[in-house]
Amino acid sequence: MEPPLLSLPLLPSALLTLSVAAAAYLQALTGFAFGLVLLALSVQLGVLPISDASQLVNCLTLFGALVLLGRGQLTPHWRLLAWGLLPALPMVPVGLWLLGVMSGDAVYWLGKVLGGIIVLSSALMLWPPRLSVLAGTRWLRVSAGALSGLMGGMFATAGPPLVLLFYQLGLPAARVRDTLLLVFAGAGLLRLLVAVPTGAFNAGLLPVTLMMLPVYWLANRLGARTVARVDTAWLRRLVAMLLLASGLAMLV
């Protein structure tokens, strides 16, 4: 039996639209945290359950990656891409399985897990540890990739571990950004390919997802056009502090 199409009332629809727009705009300005921001807003406002919010994040992230890939001119660091992607891919199905397990009777604890991840991620953004000495070691790269894959499978937010690590390797920021884009696109595509045949994909969410695609694109483009006029370093700290407060609220 096909799942019913999700139809949100006017207020939740408006709140979700604003949440997607805010997350996409901030992503363009700061270069990070789209998934964390959208998950935090969706859960705190009660618009979508965590599993549906994660699916929406995954689809919109893939859409954004496809748009950037379509423009071409990517310059990833191929060896670093392998270090990020190969450990991440096997952990994506594991994370998706954990999401399915915890979306049932343990939905309360799922919210606590998400809150803990948001708190830890935002704290690392505010007070990044000095990993430059260890960043080139094999075990740390593998561990960061595996943890990113697990987070990508559970909540479609694979960013924090690899972002924290890769930006301390001393590579040009553009190459790091392009490398991370391909890692996240690969993990997101695998998540989608695993979710559909296993029944973890909510087809009823498709109309909402399609409605949010132009919202994401317009907000992201607006952010890209205004980034030169914004103090992005200050804004990154502000977003991280807001995320920290949101994560702590989920843990209370």
Legacy VTK file of the C-alpha trace (Angstrom):
# vtk DataFile Version 3.0
C-alpha trace
ASCII
DATASET POLYDATA
POINTS 252 float
0.000 0.000 0.000
1.385 3.391 -0.981
1.975 5.818 1.915
-0.359 8.821 1.959
1.019 12.077 0.636
1.984 14.420 3.431
-0.116 17.578 3.499
0.935 20.179 6.037
-1.506 22.779 7.394
-0.836 26.420 6.568
1.138 27.359 9.708
3.479 24.319 9.692
4.005 24.824 5.947
4.962 28.449 6.522
7.275 27.511 9.390
8.958 24.803 7.318
9.399 27.212 4.396
11.031 29.768 6.693
13.220 27.060 8.229
14.477 25.853 4.836
15.055 29.422 3.682
16.970 30.336 6.840
19.117 27.189 6.715
19.933 27.608 3.005
20.691 31.324 3.412
22.996 30.709 6.359
24.687 27.872 4.492
25.551 30.256 1.661
26.886 32.846 4.105
28.816 30.594 6.456
29.541 27.509 4.346
28.309 25.022 6.940
25.493 23.673 9.109
22.584 23.533 6.650
21.471 20.149 7.979
21.984 21.016 11.633
20.073 24.299 11.313
17.155 22.742 9.432
16.945 19.768 11.796
17.064 21.997 14.862
14.376 24.361 13.542
12.110 21.551 12.309
12.247 19.688 15.604
12.021 22.739 17.860
9.050 24.136 15.931
7.382 20.717 15.780
6.957 20.866 12.006
8.301 17.412 11.089
9.391 14.317 13.002
13.142 13.730 13.060
13.058 10.929 10.488
11.143 13.056 7.953
13.287 16.119 8.673
16.409 14.004 8.056
15.004 12.800 4.737
14.226 16.379 3.708
17.751 17.473 4.643
19.186 14.631 2.593
17.135 15.432 -0.514
17.836 19.171 -0.365
21.548 18.567 0.240
21.674 16.307 -2.808
19.832 18.936 -4.839
22.349 21.596 -3.787
25.257 19.308 -4.660
23.777 18.591 -8.107
23.393 22.316 -8.774
27.047 22.946 -7.902
28.228 19.914 -9.850
26.287 21.154 -12.864
28.306 24.359 -12.821
31.522 22.335 -13.115
34.994 23.680 -12.306
35.346 21.605 -9.140
38.892 21.074 -7.887
38.684 18.392 -5.179
41.676 16.795 -3.508
41.171 13.256 -4.803
43.228 11.438 -2.185
41.485 13.318 0.598
38.152 12.512 -1.050
38.972 8.813 -0.806
39.963 9.169 2.860
36.632 10.827 3.599
34.322 8.778 1.422
35.573 5.196 1.769
35.205 4.987 5.589
31.909 6.918 5.440
30.012 4.761 2.953
29.832 1.530 5.009
28.543 3.476 8.004
25.689 5.190 6.153
23.416 2.096 6.185
24.288 1.556 9.849
23.190 5.080 10.706
20.003 4.707 8.688
19.244 1.430 10.475
19.760 3.113 13.865
17.393 5.900 12.822
14.739 3.313 11.966
15.219 1.482 15.266
15.063 4.665 17.323
12.169 6.164 15.367
9.842 3.582 16.943
9.648 3.046 20.684
12.817 5.038 21.347
11.747 8.262 19.614
12.288 10.174 22.873
15.913 9.075 22.963
16.318 9.856 19.269
15.643 13.495 20.088
18.237 13.338 22.858
20.803 11.845 20.483
20.141 14.604 17.958
20.395 17.232 20.699
23.712 15.780 21.831
25.088 15.802 18.290
24.007 19.429 17.814
25.578 20.460 21.127
28.861 18.702 20.355
29.006 19.987 16.778
28.279 23.590 17.730
30.771 23.449 20.614
33.463 22.244 18.210
32.596 25.125 15.879
32.982 27.631 18.716
36.064 26.067 20.289
37.765 23.916 17.632
40.450 21.636 19.053
43.948 21.858 17.641
44.184 18.812 15.407
46.729 20.177 12.942
49.475 17.916 14.291
47.265 14.806 14.124
45.203 15.729 11.059
47.409 13.784 8.690
47.344 10.543 10.668
45.550 7.606 9.119
43.484 6.553 12.140
42.055 10.040 12.639
41.025 10.363 8.991
39.368 6.944 9.010
37.607 7.669 12.303
36.348 11.053 11.085
35.080 9.506 7.856
33.304 6.663 9.654
31.684 9.037 12.152
30.556 11.304 9.314
28.981 8.322 7.560
27.157 7.307 10.733
25.834 10.841 11.237
24.927 11.062 7.562
22.916 7.844 7.789
21.064 8.857 10.933
20.393 12.539 10.379
21.779 13.357 6.895
24.320 15.654 8.582
27.688 14.168 7.729
29.578 17.434 8.007
31.044 18.215 11.427
33.795 15.550 11.825
35.259 15.934 8.339
34.806 19.712 8.224
36.685 20.033 11.513
39.494 17.792 10.279
39.910 18.773 6.634
40.133 22.506 7.259
43.167 21.922 9.489
45.229 20.239 6.776
46.539 23.491 5.357
44.927 23.035 1.927
43.276 25.851 -0.058
39.746 26.451 1.220
38.229 25.982 -2.248
39.747 22.495 -2.611
38.545 21.502 0.849
35.038 22.789 0.083
34.877 20.894 -3.212
36.187 17.728 -1.569
33.602 17.913 1.199
30.860 18.561 -1.363
31.639 15.299 -3.138
31.893 13.355 0.129
28.496 14.587 1.285
26.951 14.001 -2.143
28.234 10.426 -2.173
27.004 9.710 1.346
23.641 11.350 0.624
23.159 9.387 -2.591
23.934 6.102 -0.834
21.510 7.003 1.960
18.787 7.558 -0.613
19.580 4.339 -2.495
19.434 2.331 0.728
16.332 4.066 2.111
14.088 3.515 -0.919
14.211 -0.309 -1.219
14.286 -0.898 2.550
11.130 1.128 3.217
12.960 3.837 5.176
12.025 6.420 2.537
8.734 8.232 3.170
7.274 8.749 -0.314
4.499 10.840 1.234
7.070 13.555 1.884
7.805 14.025 -1.836
5.286 16.877 -2.443
6.737 18.828 0.488
10.272 18.176 -0.753
9.437 19.386 -4.261
7.869 22.533 -2.802
11.029 23.230 -0.801
13.443 22.906 -3.759
12.848 26.426 -5.147
12.853 27.829 -1.600
16.267 26.273 -0.992
17.635 27.462 -4.339
16.399 31.063 -4.002
17.594 31.448 -0.403
20.981 29.958 -1.243
21.409 32.264 -4.224
20.412 35.275 -2.120
22.992 34.317 0.485
25.686 33.889 -2.178
24.975 37.398 -3.473
25.139 39.047 -0.050
28.066 37.120 1.452
30.546 39.865 0.535
28.637 42.376 2.674
28.474 40.212 5.820
31.040 39.557 8.540
30.973 35.782 8.068
33.317 35.056 10.980
30.940 36.780 13.397
27.940 35.111 11.767
29.503 31.634 12.093
29.889 32.162 15.823
26.323 33.453 16.127
24.909 30.424 14.258
27.026 28.076 16.374
25.781 29.711 19.588
22.151 29.475 18.468
22.665 25.822 17.577
24.262 25.220 20.958
21.242 26.731 22.711
18.877 24.666 20.564
20.760 21.434 21.249
20.798 22.092 24.991
17.037 22.711 24.880
16.564 19.265 23.307
18.583 17.660 26.080
16.633 19.255 28.918
LINES 1 253
252 0 1 2 3 4 5 6 7 8 9 10 11 12 13 14 15 16 17 18 19 20 21 22 23 24 25 26 27 28 29 30 31 32 33 34 35 36 37 38 39 40 41 42 43 44 45 46 47 48 49 50 51 52 53 54 55 56 57 58 59 60 61 62 63 64 65 66 67 68 69 70 71 72 73 74 75 76 77 78 79 80 81 82 83 84 85 86 87 88 89 90 91 92 93 94 95 96 97 98 99 100 101 102 103 104 105 106 107 108 109 110 111 112 113 114 115 116 117 118 119 120 121 122 123 124 125 126 127 128 129 130 131 132 133 134 135 136 137 138 139 140 141 142 143 144 145 146 147 148 149 150 151 152 153 154 155 156 157 158 159 160 161 162 163 164 165 166 167 168 169 170 171 172 173 174 175 176 177 178 179 180 181 182 183 184 185 186 187 188 189 190 191 192 193 194 195 196 197 198 199 200 201 202 203 204 205 206 207 208 209 210 211 212 213 214 215 216 217 218 219 220 221 222 223 224 225 226 227 228 229 230 231 232 233 234 235 236 237 238 239 240 241 242 243 244 245 246 247 248 249 250 251
